[in-house]
């Protein structure tokens, strides 16, 4: 077995027109457009249209797309009632998963046309912020705030979360956060969605698989752990020693390193500037602590292990989210609010792409390392003849 291919590393499993990553040179494009150009010129709504329809919209197309998103924000009453019946300590990702899959009950899932799948994608993109903010309100005993059709996707999320309309600056920062998380090729959650979609399961089941994958701490919880580390450190003067101790113990420094990028993650560079800007305005230490974590980690890991390591998207997104007033437990769900667009784009591509050099159904092989007793298998001993053994539960 090729050790480099563990975890499907370096294995191409499908063609895609959606996203290109050049990890050696730090390049990320959505449908061919550089992420920096999109951040500087587009909105999350426009990028969502691009990812779903494979082209930038005209002004009338974007207006219609935005209208459809706003019209689809509300949740069925039964889903809200289901949330009210949940234990208040339920995981928000579990609530997102169960609420999302319930949406299938309100749809004619037997209509499998591409047009219907695109409508479902719009419905899911619109409802994710509502699901998350509704649960946050219920969990904390607060009034559920209805969506405001006058607000953008990013502004409306902050409004439903906090109960007040954000400033234009905060709206734009939230918009950039969602845009940067909208897509990232065949990451764990996207691959999970495509694998399920390859079975011809409906889009709600495929998205549920993606949510489940994102709920795992190796995929979706890194920015939470980064913010917990920042709070633990507390001040810039304690940061160097904190990092050195982590390196000495061989412990992972969350937010540092990436499976694809061998240089600066372009998303981290953008978020770094946003963190710096917010920290200065709010007079907080979070940017400076994060900057020292990055610089000390690079230096100490290069010295001790002889390898170069770089910041990933989670390192600076943590402080940006925190300074926008987003609770730490909602960091991963906010990731999902952005990534639902990419998930849907990939599910639709999986189902409707004209030509892809892959099996209709994903079916990878595995390297068997278990018991082997020759060509015909091990000799089966009947239960009565196996003797007394230690009970293992």
N, C-alpha and C positions, 0 to 999 in steps of 0.2 A: 504493500500500500504506500502511495506517495504521501508522506506526512504533510506536505504543503497543501494537500487537497482536503484535509480534515475540515469539517464544517463547510464543505463545498467551496473553500477558498480557491480562487482562480479557475473555477469551473463555469463555463458559459452554458446556461441552460435554456436561453431563449433570445430571440431578437427583440429589440424594443426601439421605438421612435421617441420615447418619452423623455429620457434623461441620459446625459453623458457625464461621466466623471473621469478626469485625468488626475489620478492620485499623485503622480510624480510631480506634476506642475501646478497642482492646486486649482484645477479648473472644474467648474460645475455649470452645466447648462440645462435649461428646461426647454425641450423641443427646439434645441439649437441656439437658444438665446442665453447669453452670459448672465449669471445670477447678479452680477454687479449692475448691469444695464437694467435688469428688471427691478432691482431694489431702488435704483435712482429714478426710474420713470414710471413704474407700474404700481398697481394696487393688488391686494390679495384677490379681489374679484376678477380683475383682468387676467391674472396669472392662472386662476382656476379655469377660466374660459380657455386659455391657451392649452393647459394640460388636458382638458377634456376634449377639445375640438381640433387640436393640432394646428391652430393658427391664432394670431392675435385678432381680437374682435374689432370691428368698426365701432364708431360711437353708438349708432342705433343698436347694434348687437349687444354691446356691453350694457346699455340701458335696459334692454329687455332681459338680459341675463340677471342683472342686479334686481330687477323687479321680481323675477321668479324666485330668487333666493329669499327676498324679504317676505314674499307671500307664503313661503314654506316653513317659516321659523317656528310656528306654534306646534305644541305636542298634543296628541290625543289625550283626553281626560283619563283614560284607563291607565296610561303609562305614568301619569302624575300620581294617580291613586296607588299604583304599584310601588312607586317610590315611597309614598307615605306609609306603606305597610312594612317597609324594610327596617331592619335594626339600624339605629343611628351611627353605629360604628362600621357599617358596611363599607367596603372599599369603593371609592368613586369609580375606579376602572371596572369593577364588577357591575356596578350600577349602569355605567355606560354600555357595557356589553349586553346586559339583559334588556335594557331599554331599546337599544339599537335593533336587536333581533326581533323584538315585539313589533317593530314597524312593518315587518313582513306581513303581519296579520291584516294590515290596512291597504294591501296592494294586491293586484292581480299578478301574482308571480308567474302565472302560466304564459303571460305575454313576454316573450323573450327577445323582442325586437331591440335593435340598437337604440332606437329613439326612446323606447321605454326605459332602457338602462341609463341613458343620459338623464332622463327625468328623475329617476331614482337617485342618481348621483347628486343632482342639485338638491333634492330633498334631504339627503344625508348631510351634505355640507351645511345646509341651512340649520338643521336641527341639532347638530352636535353642541354648539354653544348653549342652546336652550336646555338640553339634557343636563349638562354639567352645572350650569348656574341654578337650575331648578333644584337639583339634588343638594347643591351647596346651601341653598336657602332652607330647604326642608331639614337637612342635617343640623343646621345651626338655629333652628326655630325662628327663622325670619320670614317675612312676607315674600312670596314669589313675585318677581318683577317681570312683567310682560315685555316682549320685544318692542322696540320703537322703530317703526318703518321709515322714519326720517334719518336713521343712523346707518352708517356703513357697517359691514360685517365686524370689523375690529372694534369700532366704537360701541356698537350694540352689545358685544360681549362684555366689555368693561362696564357698561351701563347696567346690564342685568346682574352683574357680579356685585357692583358697589352701590347701586341705587342712585348714582349721579352721573351726568354726562361728562366724559373725559375731555380734557383740553385737546386742541388740535395736535399738539406735540405728542401727547400720550397716545392719541388715536393712531398717529403715524408710526410710532414706535411699535405698538401692538400689531399694526398692519405688517410691518417689516418682519416681526417675529413669526407671524403666521406664514408669510411668503417664504421665508427661509426654511421653514419646516414642511412646506407643502409637498416636497418630493425629494427622494434621494436614491433612485434606482432600486436594485434588488436587495435592500436591507431585510432584516429578519421578518418584520411585520408585512412588508410588501410581498416578499416571497411566500409567506403563509397565505396571504390573500390570493395570489396567483395560483398556488398549488390547489387550493380549494376550488377556485374558479375553473381550473382545468378539468374538474370532475363534472362540470356543468351545473354545479350548485348555484343557487340564486345569489344575487349581489349581497343581500343581507347576511347570509351565511359566510360569504367570503370576507366581508368586513368584520364580522364577529371573530373570525380566525386572526385577522390582523390586530384587533384590539387585544385579544388574548396574548398574542406574541409581544405586543408593546407593554403589557402589564408586567412582564418579567423584568427583574432589576438589571439584567445584563443588557437590556435594550432600551427601556423607557425610563428608568429611574435615576440615571446618572446626574441630571441637573439638580434633582432633589438632594442627592448626596453631596454635590458641590456646595449647595447653599447651607446644608447642615455643617459642612466643614468650615465655611466662612464664619458662621455663627459660633462655632466651637473655638476658632482661632481668635476672633474678636477684635484684634488690632494688628496693624501692619508690623509692629516690632516683634511680634511672636511668630510671624509667618515663616521666616527662614528656618528656624529650628523645628517647627512643625513639619515642614517638608523634608528636612534632613532626617528626622526621626522615622518618617514613613519610608524613605528610601533605605535607611539602615535596616529596617525590619522586613524589607522586601514587600511592603504593602502597596497596593495600587492607589494611585492618586487620580481620583475621578475627574474627568474633564480633560485629561491628558492622554494622547494616543488615539489612533483610529485604525480600523481594519483596512481602510482604502487609502487614506491620505498619507503620503510620505513627506509632506511638507505642510505649510500652513493651510488649514481648512478655511476656504474663502468665507464661509459663514461665520467662523469665529472672528475673523478680522473685522467684519461688519459689526458684529455684536460687541466687540471690544470697544469700538468707538461709541456705541450707544451707552454702554456701561459707564464709560468715562464721563460722558455728557451728563447722565442722570446723577452719578455720584457727586459731581461738582455742584449741580443745581440743588441737590438734597443734602449736601454736606455729610455724606456717609463714607465709611472706609471700604466699602465692598469692592470698588474697582481696584484700589491700590492693593488690597489683600490678594485679589485674584491675579493681578499683574505680577506680584512677587511670587505667588504660587507657580505661575507659568515660567518665569525666568529662572527661579531656583530649581524647579523640576528639570528643566532642560539641562542646566549646568550639572546638577548632581547625578542625573541618570547617565549623561554622557561620560562623566568621570568614573562612575562606578561600574557601568555596564558597557560603555563604549558604543552606545547607540543614540541616535537622535530621536527625540520625541517632540510632538507639537500639540498645541491646544486644539480640541475639537469643539463642535458647536455647543456642547453642554457647559463648557467652562465659563463662558461669559453670558450665556442665556440665563443662567441661574440668578445672577445679580440683577439682570434687567427685569426678569419676571418679578422678583422680590420687590424691586423698587417701584414697579407698577402696582404694587399692593395685592399681588396674586398670592394666595396661601400656598405654602410649599406642597401640600398634598394635591394641589391642582396642577402642578408643573407638568406631569405626564399627560393628564387629560388635555391640557393646552397644546401639547405636542400633537395629540390626536385631532384637535380642531383644525390644525394646519394640514396634517398628513392625510386626512380623509380624502382630500382632493387627489393626491397622488395614488392612494389605494384604489379609488374608483377609476382613475385613468388606466391603471394597470389591469384591473379586472375587466374593463371593457376591451382593452387591447388583447388580453388573453382570450376573450371570447370571439372577437370579431376581426382580428388581424388576418389578412388574406394569406400570408405565407410566413411560417416560422419553422425553422429546422429543429423541431423538438417533437417528442411524442404528444399525442392528443391528451394523454393523461400523464402527469409527472410520476415517474416510477424509478427513482434512483436505486442503485445497488448498495450493498453494505459489505464490509470486510468482516466475515464471521470469525470470532475469536473464542467461541464457547466450546463445550465438551464435544469431542470427536472420537468415534470408536470404529472408524473404517467406513467402507462404502455402504454397508447395510445398516449403519447406525449402532447405537449401544444396545446391549442385551437388556430387555425389560424384565425386572424381577417383580413378581406379584406382591401385593401389599402384605399378605400373610407371611411371606418368606423374607421380609426385609429386616427382621429383628428389631431390637429395642434401640432407639436413637434419642438423643437429647431433643427435647421439645423446643422448637424455635418459633416464636410468635413475632 
